[in-house]
Amino acid sequence: MAKQSQATWGGRFSADPAELMLQFSESVSFDRRLAPFDIAGSKAHSAMLAHVGILTARERDAIHEGLDAVLAEIAAGKFIWSIQLEDVHMNIEQALTKRVPAAAKLHTARSRNDQVATDMRLFFKHACTVLSEKILSAQKAILAVAAHDGDVLIPGYTHLQRAQPVFLAHHLFAYLEMLERDRARFAVVADHANWCPLGSGAIAGTTLPIDREFTAKQLGFVDSKGRPRVTQNSMDTVADRDLFIEFANACALFGVHMSRIAEDLIIWSSVEFKFIDLPDTFCTGSSLMPQKKNPDSCELLRGKSARLQGNLYTLFTLSKGLPLTYNRDLQEDKPPVFDSYDQTALCADVLAGTVAGLKIFRKRCAEVVADPALLATDLADYLVARRVPFRDAHHAVGAVVKLAETLKLPLDQLPTAEVKKVHPGYGDDWAVVFDLKRAMAMRRGTGMPGPAQVKKQFARWRKLLG
């Protein structure tokens, strides 16, 4: 009888793997977090094997009882993981087999290839739900600030130069739009994950009479009408890593959004702007300069964005050029995915906490938004309303701005006689445009920052966010 050198695949080998090879090739140090999903998959698989007559009902029940015991041991932190058994799958199977002899039949008609594909799809469905809820919490924190201080007017910026006035609420609603797209992306990833791989085997399925649709229903891989969804090509099923990339991409895009939000908060909290004060609980001081209050949470949110992008490109590079089907390279697909999940979850919580503690300096915002130059575009619109072609109006307003700089006067305090010399389109009432209340009220169109539209968007977001 041949020596069994390795408990799961060693029948063909005459020597155990080198210790260095075991350390190099193990994945249990990171994939053991899949244990709850792996056990759920094994329970569904064993139920299916009993359903088609490969296991008895007694064997199925014993396996399920054993799997529950293993899961309880893992949850209690008492399970001993072994790198000799390589991964989460074999660690659990070996522990189960010691308890339940019938567990030797559990791996019938499945491979670790379709097993891990199932585990990861269950993980992605779970992860997308968790992250969507955390992003929702950040959105609610932003909406709360908008509800409390949304009536404050601030300058909007392009090229980091003062552009036009907007309500703070309108600016905050821009963040909500970004984060809502992130939640939508995670919903798409979850839907793409909702296809059951079990039954694909290592590459070409099995000759045994399994029922893949039964397994899919057991694991919740069903459509909106409860119909089972199973993957349609066994080779693609075990080789496909699109989901990993899509998930990491959704995390990376969320990272880009939170980085942009963080950048605004950093700028706004600077002494040069001082629109807001960040909460002490999410800032730190300097080891040398006692006056410093550093926006650390926001700076780290920017930094984490780079990390999330790096994880995405790791997966792109890992998957490029691999022949069908499974290759051991793909073991390295999990660390970047798990890291993206962990960091995205953490960042969403930090974003929510930072925003929830913001203080708005209303007086400072009012001082800055009083700059009449912010309404220069409104002056061009005034000329257009008097039938001046826009391009001519643009030049005419530019000339008035230049005049104000030359005379060292605020734009709205130029002598009317001097303004009328610039272009015949200017009337005696040209300065009426510099009334902020009027300027905001005239922005009535969908998506604009006028009071009526801001009120409408408040109602929309309250409904969307619950």
Buried (B, 14 or more C-beta within 10 A) or exposed (E): EEEEBBBBEBEEEEEEBEEEEBEEBBBBEBBBBBBBBBBBBBBBBBBBBBBEEBBEEEBBBBBBEBBEBBBEBBEEEEBEBBBBBBBBBBBBBBBBBEBBEBBEBBBBBBBBBBBBBBBBBBBBBBBBEBBBEBBBBBBBBBBBBBBEBBEBBBBBBEEEEBBBBBBBBBBBBBBBEBBBEBBEBBBEBBEBBBBBBBBBBBBEBBEEEBBBBBBBBBBBBBEEEEEBBBBEEBBBBBBBBEBBBBBBBBBBBBBBBBBBBBBBBBBBBEEEBBBBBBBEEBBEEEEEEEEEEBBBBBBBBBEBBEBBBBBBEBBBEBBEEEEEBBEEEBBEBBBBBBBBBEBBBBBBEBBBBBBBBBEBBBEBBEEBBBBBBBBBBBBBBBBBEBEBEEEBBBBBBEBBBEBBEEEEBEBBEBEEEBBBEBBEBBBEEBBBBBBBEEBBEBBEEEEBBBBEBBEEBBEEBEEEBE
